[in-house]
Structure formats: structure tokens, C-alpha cells
Amino acid sequence: MEKEKLQELIQWLNAQISYANEAINEAHRTNNYGRETMYEGIRDAFMRCLNRISHG
């Protein structure tokens, strides 16, 4: 993958992780544990992708 495209993908993944963290915090504040759990799974999947890309 081109270096520029790779950087774009990494930035996008970081933005998605940030959004998921915000959603997790909001769901926790409102005691919406189903939504919290769902976004934790989404965040973890994005983090696994980011780690795989970053570490080969």
C-alpha cells in the first residue's frame, strides 16, 4: 500500500477509535450498557486493525 494511503487509513482508524471512546463514555454515563458493550467491541476491532497495520 502506498505510504500516503496507509497514513490516511491510520488517521481514519484513530478517528474511529476516538469516536468509539466518546460513545462508550456517553453510554456509561447514561447507564446504557448494551450500547457501551457494542462500542467497546467496535473500538477493539479498530484497535486490532491499527495494531496489525502499524506492526506489520
Summary of the structure (lengths in Angstrom):
residues: 56
radius of gyration: 13.2
end to end distance: 12.0
largest distance: 42.8
contacts: 133
relative contact order: 0.16
helix: 88%
strand: 0%
